[in-house]
């Protein structure tokens, strides 16, 4: 008989500002506790204690740790969306290096801001996590399409999938390293991703410059 999957829906969604602030404190406490102890060792009691609350208050909003983590991951996805929305206007003029910097610098800064992100990244995939990865991949594809609109959507979708996997691998190795080794790892991935995207996308205006050179090359002598 198949085991029943845990309920990941919140038990109660607060409507008032006071309740929303309580949930925010609980999520922050969960993030700190998971970063300290790891996902498996973090308990609802420890999270409530870190939030300065009783465990019963925590259970008022979340039926289990899975639901708490799902809410935390949803907040991560919202922050990810704000980043890409703010980036759209600047994308068409970006060089490949500038685009790569955005693709890597934001997640690295995100890891520093949200210390539970890496421990949660290594959890086995669920239906929710697979959906989130699809959303993020689609956002990367949209960004690439905005940066280089001359490329077809099918090719950009494949490129976005590769970029997503490269960034994920970078974060995994970054989390395992310390000090200067972290900077070195990010630099290596920056070089790799720059080479890949330059081959796939080219620089902004490259096709127009090439077309211009061809036109000048066809001019008759003495023109």
C-alpha positions in Angstrom: 0.0 0.0 0.0 1.4 3.4 -1.0 2.3 5.7 1.8 0.4 9.0 2.0 2.4 12.1 1.0 2.6 14.8 3.7 0.3 17.8 3.4 2.3 20.8 2.3 -0.5 23.3 2.3 -0.5 25.9 5.1 -3.0 25.3 7.8 -4.0 28.9 8.0 -3.2 31.9 5.9 -3.2 35.1 8.0 -5.3 38.0 6.8 -4.1 40.7 9.1 -0.8 42.4 9.2 0.0 41.1 12.7 -0.5 37.5 11.6 1.6 38.0 8.5 4.4 39.3 10.6 4.2 36.2 12.8 4.4 34.0 9.8 7.4 35.9 8.5 9.2 35.5 11.9 8.5 31.8 11.8 9.8 31.5 8.3 13.0 33.4 9.2 13.4 31.1 12.2 13.0 28.0 10.0 15.6 29.3 7.6 18.1 29.9 10.4 17.5 26.5 12.0 17.7 24.6 8.8 20.9 26.4 7.9 22.3 25.5 11.3 21.1 21.9 11.7 20.2 20.8 8.2 16.8 19.9 7.0 16.5 16.4 8.6 17.7 17.5 12.1 15.6 20.7 12.2 12.5 20.2 14.3 9.3 22.1 14.6 10.1 22.6 18.3 13.5 24.0 17.6 12.1 26.3 14.9 9.4 27.6 17.3 12.0 28.2 20.1 14.2 30.1 17.7 11.3 32.3 16.7 10.5 33.0 20.4 7.2 31.3 20.0 5.5 28.1 21.3 5.3 25.2 19.0 1.5 25.3 19.2 1.6 28.7 17.5 3.7 27.3 14.7 1.3 24.4 14.2 -1.5 27.0 13.9 -0.1 28.0 10.6 1.8 24.9 9.3 0.7 21.3 9.9 4.3 19.9 9.5 7.8 20.8 8.5 7.1 20.0 4.9 4.5 22.7 4.7 6.8 25.2 6.4 9.5 24.5 3.9 7.1 24.7 1.0 6.1 28.2 2.2 9.8 29.1 2.5 10.5 28.0 -1.0 7.5 29.9 -2.3 9.0 33.1 -0.9 12.2 32.3 -2.6 10.4 32.0 -5.9 8.7 35.3 -5.4 12.1 37.0 -4.8 13.5 35.3 -7.9 10.6 36.7 -10.0 11.2 40.2 -8.7 14.9 40.0 -9.8 14.1 38.9 -13.3 11.3 41.4 -13.7 13.6 44.2 -12.8 16.2 42.9 -15.2 14.1 42.7 -18.4 14.6 46.3 -19.6 18.4 46.1 -19.5 18.8 42.8 -21.2 18.9 43.7 -24.9 22.0 45.9 -24.4 23.9 43.5 -22.2 27.1 41.8 -23.4 27.5 38.1 -22.8 29.8 38.8 -19.8 27.2 41.1 -18.3 24.5 38.6 -18.8 26.6 35.8 -17.2 27.3 38.1 -14.2 23.6 38.5 -13.6 23.0 34.8 -14.0 25.7 34.0 -11.4 25.9 37.0 -9.1 22.2 37.0 -8.1 22.1 33.3 -7.0 25.4 33.6 -5.1 24.1 36.7 -3.3 20.8 34.8 -2.7 22.7 32.0 -1.0 24.3 34.6 1.3 21.0 36.2 2.1 19.1 32.9 2.6 21.4 30.4 4.3 18.8 27.6 4.1 18.6 27.7 0.3 21.5 25.3 -0.3 20.4 22.7 2.2 17.0 22.7 0.7 18.4 22.6 -2.8 19.8 19.1 -2.2 16.5 17.6 -1.1 14.9 14.9 -3.3 12.6 16.5 -5.9 8.9 16.7 -5.4 6.0 17.8 -7.6 6.3 21.2 -6.1 10.1 21.5 -6.6 9.9 20.2 -10.2 7.2 22.9 -10.9 9.5 25.6 -9.4 12.4 24.4 -11.5 10.2 24.7 -14.6 9.2 28.2 -13.7 12.8 29.3 -13.2 13.9 27.6 -16.4 11.1 29.5 -18.3 12.2 32.8 -16.7 15.8 32.2 -17.9 14.4 31.4 -21.4 12.4 34.6 -21.4 15.5 36.6 -20.3 17.5 35.0 -23.1 14.7 35.7 -25.6 14.7 39.4 -24.5 18.4 39.6 -24.7 18.7 38.0 -28.1 15.2 38.1 -29.8 16.6 36.9 -33.1 17.0 33.3 -31.8 14.2 30.8 -32.0 12.3 29.8 -28.9 13.1 26.1 -29.2 16.8 26.7 -29.2 16.5 29.2 -26.3 14.6 26.7 -24.2 17.4 24.1 -24.6 20.0 26.8 -23.8 18.0 27.9 -20.7 17.9 24.3 -19.5 21.7 24.0 -19.8 22.2 27.4 -18.1 19.9 26.3 -15.2 21.9 23.1 -14.6 25.2 25.0 -14.8 24.1 27.5 -12.2 22.8 24.8 -10.0 26.2 22.9 -10.2 28.0 26.1 -9.4 25.9 26.7 -6.3 26.5 23.1 -5.1 30.3 23.4 -5.4 30.2 26.9 -4.0 28.4 25.6 -0.9 31.0 22.9 -0.4 34.0 25.3 -0.6 35.2 27.9 1.7 36.9 31.3 1.5 38.9 32.1 -1.6 38.0 28.7 -3.1 34.4 29.9 -3.4 35.5 32.9 -5.5 37.7 30.6 -7.6 34.8 28.2 -8.3 32.5 31.0 -9.3 35.2 32.3 -11.6 35.6 29.0 -13.3 31.8 28.7 -13.9 31.8 32.3 -15.1 34.4 31.4 -17.7 32.5 28.3 -18.8 29.1 29.9 -19.0 30.5 32.9 -20.9 32.0 30.6 -23.5 28.8 28.6 -23.8 26.5 31.6 -24.2 28.8 33.4 -26.6 28.7 30.4 -28.8 24.9 30.1 -28.5 23.9 33.8 -28.5 26.6 36.0 -29.7 27.0 39.7 -28.7 24.2 42.3 -29.1 24.3 43.8 -32.6 26.7 41.2 -33.9 24.4 40.3 -36.8 23.8 43.9 -37.8 27.6 44.6 -37.8 28.2 41.4 -39.9 25.5 42.5 -42.3 27.0 45.9 -42.6 30.5 44.5 -43.3 29.0 42.3 -46.0 27.2 45.2 -47.6 30.3 47.3 -47.7 32.2 44.4 -49.2 29.8 44.3 -52.1 30.3 47.9 -53.0 32.0 48.4 -56.4 35.5 49.7 -56.5 35.7 53.5 -56.4 32.3 53.8 -54.9 
